[in-house]
Amino acid sequence: MRNILNINEGWRFIKNCSDPMATEGAVTVNLPHTWNAEDGHDGGNDYFRGPCLYAKKVVRSELPLADRYFLEIKGANSSAKVYAGEKELASHDGGYSTWRVDVTEYVGDTLDLSIIVDNSANETVYPQMADFTFYGGLYRDVNIVCVSETHFDLEYYGGRGVVITPKKGESGWDVEIETYVTALKDGDVVSYTVFDKEGAEVASATSSETRATLAIGEAHLWHGRRDPYLYTAKVAIVRDGEEIDAVSSRFGCRTFEINPDRGFILNGEEYPLRGVSRHQDRLGIGNALLPEHHKEDMELICEMGANTIRLAHYQHDEYFYDLCDEYGQVIWAEIPYISRHMPGGRENTVNQMKELVIQNYNHPSIVVWGLSNEITISGSTPDLLENHNILNDLVHELDKTRLTTIACVSMCSMDDPYVQIPDVVSYNHYFGWYGGDTSMNGPWFDEFHKKHPEIPIGCSEYGCEALNWHTSDPVQGDYTEEYQAYYHEELIKQIKARPYLWATHVWNMFDFGADARAEGGENGQNHKGLITMDRKYKKDSFYAYKAWLSDDPFVHICGKRYVDRVEDVTKVTVYSNLPEVELFLNGESIGKKQAPDHFFYFDVPNVGESRLVAIAGEYRDESTIRKVEERNMDYVLKETGAVLNWFDVDAPEGRFSLNDKLGDIMSCFWGKLWFMRFGLSLKKKMSKKGEKKGEKKEGGFEVAGFKMGKGLIQMMGGFTVLRLSSMMGMANVSFTKEELLKINKQLNKIRKPKNLLK
């Protein structure tokens, strides 16, 4: 019978090593492990990317008796080679999937395993360019699977060896089970059994065939968060009345469709998908998560009231897909085909897609397979489009029960042929953060819906960053918790008014590592999360979604970290999913309010130190505010390691400065002329960077591989020049203090148009 032996303990680790026999400088580590747990999100875009050695001696006497032994690697980012002694046994490209290696021939008294894992940059393995850290390491479980000579297949793209397809028929539900068996012998039979959630047998069959159809009648449906009911299928290879291998897999019976006008429909009922995207990493841990970390993430997402998760931008841990099934989350699963199309990476996209679909086919939570994310940021090319058509056809060949989707970058034209490839489409829009304003989001989707009424449209990313900065006058780009709350209030209102949106996913549930980022005052992270990267603080915007989506009654006063306030009357926002909130100031009621949108606003006198208590039904929350004469500068954004902060910039009245938005500057003749000169200097700076790295730039103005087309320039228009200069760190471009002051002097010479003067 099959036995699975976990071998996470006691690996010999050597950083920056590609010799499988090396011993010098080794330290002992336990898996899961990443060598980027600290430098992967501390800023500077300098986290270690290279080869590292993991080695372990497995003693034969500690292994269960078996005919064959397979090394099972659940995640090695991003490329890896397996050795027995000095002999290379296998290699694998792609850091997010399960893969296995037959090591039977090399199991003597001991099995001397070495795995070289490498997250170096290359041109063939995705991802290579993206706004997140590519943590290296053996960051998920490593096992030895011990099986008989005859067993359910272990080598076909890391799959389970059993494929379960529930189908609704006229007389009830049938469950089609297909198995893949290695070395099946004459006389062997396969037994098939379906159990309900309580473990009672529902249907069974025994056959000499490797597939069977079992009728289970009127099934108990898997119905998302309302009722995530799961069955279990067990298949076993039987020889002479004895089971010699067995595999179990859970599944769910459900139907769904995605309608351009009605959105997502589950089991015949409209079921609007409103939720979040999730990156897997954590502060100080990176991607080397334990089961309790995954479970905590799931419980936080459910507490917020979400019913869908976009698992970005890669295959997630199998355990998390299991949790999605159990908790009833509807899932978008995707491969890391992201940001920059690599002509040499086509084979890798195909392999990663095969692994994603084959390994996760049985999960009822998954409804769409994502082909790519923001891949047209530099425009569509024939090779890119062909790559997508290949992937789209492949997915439909592998899985005839689900749909395909893409996440389009905001500036991707509605008429781009790329948009016509998948079954359904979503866009990543940041109007109100990266240019434009919040009011532009809804109308854009209305325009798409009108122009392409046959294409289901959704929003795969939207959000803005917030850290522990605070203000009573939030504005775009200030990184305050108050602006993030305002932004999400506005987006919630627009989404609620558009039921045709098949799915919406906040970017992101949690702050996550992006070591190249240098903005917001805490370098190395993307801070668009509704919760901090350590999972310890829920930002106010988290409660805005809880008020909208959750049925669990609560009340929350916003701005608890914003105590010191200068104004005589201050605005206090309260979120609740109850119909009425009463606010008390130092024990005295200042009024009751009702708010169908769940956002309650109060004008509160600010004198001395005051205690606020909000009461909604039997629920209460409290906070403190304090009157101060001058603004508390601890609440004001200070860029970590920045050569200049906004308050250091000379900004004469009526003249432009580094603190002005690029779009405003370019609204006048002299501003456009300045931008042309700035672009040329930036191109020169990039050319020097490219020469140092041995890169060849072929025509056009490029930044880290991104062509500066019209759409990208329009998006940049929403940034101040100072903010844009700090974000250029993601493209390995930096400015000295002297360079920025010189640019500021140039801008100070340009008068602002009358329409920009207050």
HELIX and SHEET records of a PDB file:
HELIX    1   1 ASP A   39  HIS A   41  5                                   3    
HELIX    2   2 ARG A   60  GLU A   62  5                                   3    
HELIX    3   3 THR A  104  TYR A  106  5                                   3    
HELIX    4   4 GLY A  224  ARG A  226  5                                   3    
HELIX    5   5 PRO A  291  MET A  304  1                                  14    
HELIX    6   6 GLU A  318  TYR A  327  1                                  10    
HELIX    7   7 PRO A  343  GLY A  345  5                                   3    
HELIX    8   8 ARG A  346  ASN A  360  1                                  15    
HELIX    9   9 PRO A  382  LEU A  398  1                                  17    
HELIX   10  10 PRO A  417  GLN A  420  5                                   4    
HELIX   11  11 THR A  438  MET A  440  5                                   3    
HELIX   12  12 ASN A  441  LYS A  451  1                                  11    
HELIX   13  13 GLU A  481  LYS A  496  1                                  16    
HELIX   14  14 ASP A  540  LEU A  549  1                                  10    
HELIX   15  15 MET A  633  TYR A  635  5                                   3    
HELIX   16  16 TRP A  646  ASP A  648  5                                   3    
HELIX   17  17 LEU A  662  ILE A  665  1                                   4    
HELIX   18  18 PHE A  669  LYS A  693  1                                  25    
HELIX   19  19 LYS A  710  MET A  716  1                                   7    
HELIX   20  20 VAL A  721  MET A  727  1                                   7    
HELIX   21  21 MET A  728  ALA A  731  5                                   4    
HELIX   22  22 LYS A  737  ASN A  748  1                                  12    
HELIX   23  23 LYS A  754  LEU A  756  5                                   3    
SHEET    1   A 4 ASN A   3  ASN A   6  0                                        
SHEET    2   A 4 VAL A 142  VAL A 147 -1                                        
SHEET    3   A 4 ARG A  68  ILE A  73 -1                                        
SHEET    4   A 4 TRP A  99  ASP A 102 -1                                        
SHEET    1   B 6 VAL A  27  VAL A  29  0                                        
SHEET    2   B 6 TRP A  11  ILE A  14 -1                                        
SHEET    3   B 6 PRO A  51  VAL A  59 -1                                        
SHEET    4   B 6 THR A 110  ASP A 118 -1                                        
SHEET    5   B 6 SER A  79  ALA A  84 -1                                        
SHEET    6   B 6 LYS A  87  ASP A  93 -1                                        
SHEET    1   C 2 ALA A  76  ASN A  77  0                                        
SHEET    2   C 2 GLY A 137  LEU A 138 -1                                        
SHEET    1   D 2 HIS A 151  PHE A 152  0                                        
SHEET    2   D 2 VAL A 181  THR A 182 -1                                        
SHEET    1   E 3 VAL A 162  GLY A 169  0                                        
SHEET    2   E 3 GLY A 172  THR A 179 -1                                        
SHEET    3   E 3 ARG A 211  GLY A 217 -1                                        
SHEET    1   F 4 GLU A 201  SER A 207  0                                        
SHEET    2   F 4 VAL A 189  PHE A 195 -1                                        
SHEET    3   F 4 TYR A 231  ARG A 239 -1                                        
SHEET    4   F 4 GLU A 242  PHE A 251 -1                                        
SHEET    1   G 2 TRP A 222  HIS A 223  0                                        
SHEET    2   G 2 ASP A 227  PRO A 228 -1                                        
SHEET    1   H 3 PHE A 256  ASN A 259  0                                        
SHEET    2   H 3 GLY A 263  LEU A 266 -1                                        
SHEET    3   H 3 GLU A 269  GLU A 270 -1                                        
SHEET    1   I 8 ILE A 457  GLU A 461  0                                        
SHEET    2   I 8 VAL A 425  ASN A 428  1                                        
SHEET    3   I 8 LEU A 403  VAL A 409  1                                        
SHEET    4   I 8 ILE A 366  ASN A 373  1                                        
SHEET    5   I 8 VAL A 330  GLU A 334  1                                        
SHEET    6   I 8 THR A 308  LEU A 311  1                                        
SHEET    7   I 8 LEU A 273  ARG A 278  1                                        
SHEET    8   I 8 ALA A 503  VAL A 506  1                                        
SHEET    1   J 2 PHE A 512  GLY A 513  0                                        
SHEET    2   J 2 GLN A 525  ASN A 526 -1                                        
SHEET    1   K 3 VAL A 555  ILE A 557  0                                        
SHEET    2   K 3 VAL A 569  SER A 576 -1                                        
SHEET    3   K 3 PHE A 599  PRO A 605 -1                                        
SHEET    1   L 5 ASP A 564  ARG A 565  0                                        
SHEET    2   L 5 TYR A 619  LYS A 627  1                                        
SHEET    3   L 5 GLU A 609  ALA A 616 -1                                        
SHEET    4   L 5 GLU A 580  LEU A 585 -1                                        
SHEET    5   L 5 GLU A 588  GLN A 594 -1                                        
SHEET    1   M 2 GLU A 702  VAL A 703  0                                        
SHEET    2   M 2 PHE A 706  LYS A 707 -1                                        
END                                                                             
